[in-house]
């Protein structure tokens, strides 16, 4: 059980940046510009995204007092998952075939220029920014949460986003603040954020029940991942099994509850199990020799997360074997920050590792970096 530090109001803040950038770029915010030195030349550039978003981030970080990590979609961020689900789709029924995030395209260079400009200001002020090719912001957020739990075991962790895929990360330490057009809610006014709803274990089920996509489903805490695994997710074009209608799905939830199965810790994202082998002999490397073995002589094998094994073992005998096979395949595509090793060099990737410190920052340093934007930040 997580026991927060009640003597401190500090919280670890992990931000899904692209949804903020999108809101400022396309929601009618007043366009801003400034003369900035780019490549040794002074140019007038659009500063709408950095000007608004940096003030927002600074406020959420309690003027630099909260540890802050900001996560971005990298180049080709959905490439690996798209390739994985394309491969998976070949084995599905025609009515279940999908194209992962097939309807999403963003070709506005102003949007990406604004994001890159924001990153340059944040990194210059020592703020942890996470972005990598082939990784979605969701993947990096999961990696940041894992790191924050180790570095700050007694601090609450807040994920700020508009993406339902991050809700399975909710637990006693982690809250997900979901963007809302109409509602503002938090368990304390000390960390209230306008137009965001704080989702915790205590209001998880009621929050999900208010979403149109799940209005006919029983989704108790923390079973959203099971819903996506069996029924898919139309917002991301995640394949579901067409025979899992609401009535049948709700019956499954009832069975799990009647058997006393703890769903709060069962349907979780997990880290791939890593095994290490010598490149030349394919023999396993003893743990005590791993640190002194040259990296070029190591082959890493990634196996299913323990969490997936637990899900399949729990559902064995309750659902059909074909359902378990489907869950196993879809989980490996949905799982955040998972490994892809069978898709070819253009799409393979390992789990991301966050090497930068997730820490508070100097408000004076940030103010100095953004002075060119003509914005004033609270520095106390």
N, C-alpha and C positions, 0 to 999 in steps of 0.2 A: 504493500500500500504506500502510495506517495504521500509524504508529509512535507508540505511546503513551508518555507521560511516565513512565518507570520510576522516577524519583526521587520521584514523588508518588503517594499512594494516593487522590487525589481522583477522583471519577467524577461525571458528570452523571446525575442521577436524574429520570426522567420517569415519572409514576405514573398509571395508569388507575384513578381513584379509586372508581368505582361498585362494582367487585368487592370492594374492601375494605369499603365501607359495607354491602354486602349480607351479607358474612360476619359482621360484628359485629351487624347488626340481626336476622338470622334464624338464626344458628347456635347459639343457646343461651347467648351471652355474658350475664353478669350485667347486668341493666338498671341504668342510672345516671341520676341527675337532680341538678339544682342550681338554686338561685334566681338568676335572671339578669334584668337590666334589659332589657326589650323594649318599645320605643316609649314610654319614659319611665316604665314601670311594672315593678315587680319581680314576676316570675312563676316558678313552679317548672316547668321544662321538662325533657324527656327529653334527656340528654346522652350517651347510650350511644355513638352514632357518633362525635361529636367527641372524646370522652375517650379511647377506645381508638385511633382512627385517627391522631390527632395524635401520640401517643406512638410509634406505628409509623413514621409519616413521619419523625419526628425521628431515630429510630434509623437508618433507611435513609439519611438525609441526613448521617450521621456528626455528629450534634448541631449541624447548621447549617453544617458545613464544606464540604459538597458542593453545587454548584448544583442547585436543585430546581425542578421544574415539576409541578403537579398538574392533571390534565385531567378534566373532567366532561362528561357528556351534557347538552346544553342542552335548552331547551323545544322540543318537537317535533323532537327530534334526528334521528329516522329519517324525518321527513316527506318530505324531498327524495328520498332513495333509494327510499322506498316508492312515491312517485309515478313515479319513473323506471322501476322494475321493473314497476309496474302497466301503464305504457305499453308497455314491452318485451314483457310477457306476452301482449299482444294478437296479436303476430306469431308466437308459439310454437305448437308442436303441443299438442293438449289434454293429452297425458301429461307435457309439460314445463312447464306453467303453474304458477306459484307466487305466494304472497303474502309479500313480504319481511318477515321477522320477524313474521309474522302470528300466531304463537302466544304472543308476549311481551306481557304486560300487567302493570303495576305501579301500583296505585292506593292504596298505603299512604302517607298523608300524613306519618306519623311518619318514614318513610324519607327523604322529600324535605326535611322540616323539619330532620332531622339533617344532611343534606348541606349545606343552606344555612347552618346554624349553623357548621359546620366551615369553610366558605368565609370567613365573616366573621372568624373567628379567624385564619386563615392570611393573608388579605389584610391584616388589621390589623398583622401582624408582618412585612409586606413580602415574603411568599412569592408567587411567580408562580402564579396560578390562572387556568386557561383554561376558559371556558365561554361558549357563544354559541348563540342560537336557530338551529335547523336543522342544527347540527353535532353529530355523535357524538364521544365522547371520542377514538375512533380517528383521526378527521380532525385533531383538534387535536394529538394525539400526533405524527402525521406532520409537522405544521407545526413543532412543537417540535424534532423531530429535525433538520429542515432548518436551523433557527436555531442549534441547539447545534453542528452541524457547522461552521458559520461562526464562531461565538463561541468555541468550544473545540475547535479542530482536533486538539489533542494529548491530549485527555482521552477515556477510554472513556465510552460512553453506555449506560445501563441503562434499559430499558423494563420496568416491573413491571405484570403484567396476568394475566388468565386467558383472553385472547382470541387464538385462533389466527390471526385476520386480521392481526395485527401481526407474525407470523413472517417474511413477506417483507422486512421491514425489517432483518433480521439481516445484518450484514456485518462486515468486519474491525474496525470501530469500535463497532458497535451490537450489544449482546446483548439478548435478550428473556428476562426471568425469568418463566417460566410457573408459575402456581399449581398445586400438586399435593397431593392428599390423603395420599399415601404416601411421597413422595420429596423429599429435599433434596439439591441438587447445585450446586456452583459450582466454577470452575477454581481458586479460591483461598479459603481460609477467611477472608481479610480482608474479603470482601464476600459471604459466605454469608448466605442468608436462609431461615429455616425454612419448609419446605413450598413452596419454589420451586425450579424447575430452570432453571439458566442454559443457554439455547440459543445456540450460536455456530456459525460455519461448520464447526467441527470435530465437533460432535455433532448437527448438524441432521438428517441422514438417520436416524440411530439413534433420535432423539427422535420424529420423525414416524412411523417404523415401529412404534413402541409405542402409537400411538393407534388405537383401534378403527376409526375412520372411514377409515383408510388402510392397514389391515393386509394388503390384497391388492395394494397398489399400490407401484410403484417411484417414490419421491419423493426423488431426490438433491438436495443443496443446489444452487441455491436455486429449486426448480421447483414449490413448493407453489401459487404463483399460477396456473400453467398447469393444475394439477389442478382448481382451483376454476373456472377459466374454461371448461374443457371438460366437467367432470363435475358442476359445481355444488357447493353446500354446504348440506346438509340442516339444519344448525344455524341458519342464517340464512335458509333458504328461497331460496337463490340458484339460478336456473334452470341446469340442465345439459342436455347433449344425451344423450338416452336411449341412443343407439347407441354411446357411448363406454364400453364395458364394460372391466373391468380388463385383460383380455388385449390388447385393441386399444390401450389407453392405454399399457401397459407396452412394447408394440412401438414406439410413438412415442418413448418415452424412449430405448429402445435405438438407434433410428435417429439421434436427436440426439447421443447419446454416440459412436456410430460415426463420425459426421461431424465430431467434434471441436468441437462447438458449446459455447461457454462459457455454461452455464446459470446460473452464479453471478451474472452481471450482466445477464442477459437478461430474466428474468421479474420485473420490478420495478414498484412503483408509480411514477408520474411526475407532474410538475407540468404543468398545461395550458400550451400555448404561447400567450402573450398578444400580440395585435396592437392597435395604437391608431389610431383614426380620428377625424377631425373630425366632430362631430355633424351639422352643417349640410350639409356637402358629401360626406361619406363617403370623403374622401380620406385616405390614410395620413398620420400625423403623423411628420415626421422626428424621429429620436431626439434630436437636439440641441435640438429645440423642445419636447419633451415636458414637461420640468420647468417651463417658463414658460407652458404652455397652461392656461387655467382648467379646473378639474376638470369643471365643468358642460358644457364644450364637448367632452369626450372620450367616445367610445364604445369600450369594450373588447370585442374578439372573442377567444373562447377556442377554440383548436383542440386536436386530439388531442396528448397528450404524445408526446415523441420515443420514449419507452419502448414505447408501444403500436405505433408505426410500425415499430420494430425487431422486435418480436414477430411482427407480421404479415408483414413482409418475410422473416424467417427461416423461417417456417412455409409460405410460399408454395411450392407444388410438392410439399410433403410431406403436407399435409392438403388436404381438399376446400375449394373456395372458400366453400361454405356454412358450414364450420367456422370459417374466418377471419372471415366476417361475424358469426357468433355470438360469437367471441372479442372482436371490436371492440365489439359492443353491450354485452356483459356487463362488459368491462373498464371502460367508462365509468361503470358503476354501482358496481363494486367498488372502483375506484381511490380511495385515501384523499385527502381534501381536494381533490377535483376540483370543477370548476365544473358547475352545472346552469343552463342558460339558455333552455331550450325548454319548461319545465313550467308556466309561468304565474307571476304575481307571488307567489302564496301558497307556491310551492315552489322558485323560482329562488334560487340563491345563488352567490357568488363564492368562490374559495379563501380560506380564513382566513389572516390575517397575525398573527403573534405580536408585539405591540408592547411588552409588558412584558419586563423583563430576567429571564433565567433565571440566577439568581445564588445564592451562599451567603446566609445570613441570620443575624441576631443571635439566638442562643439566649436571651439575656436579654429581648429584645423579645417573643419567642414565649412565654416563661414568664410575662411580665407580662400578656399577653393571656389566657392560659388559667388564670390563678390562680383565677378564679371556678369552674373545674371541679374544683378541689382536686386537681390532679395536679402532680407535681414532675418536671421534665425535667432531664436532665443538661445542664449549661451550659458544660462544658469540652470 
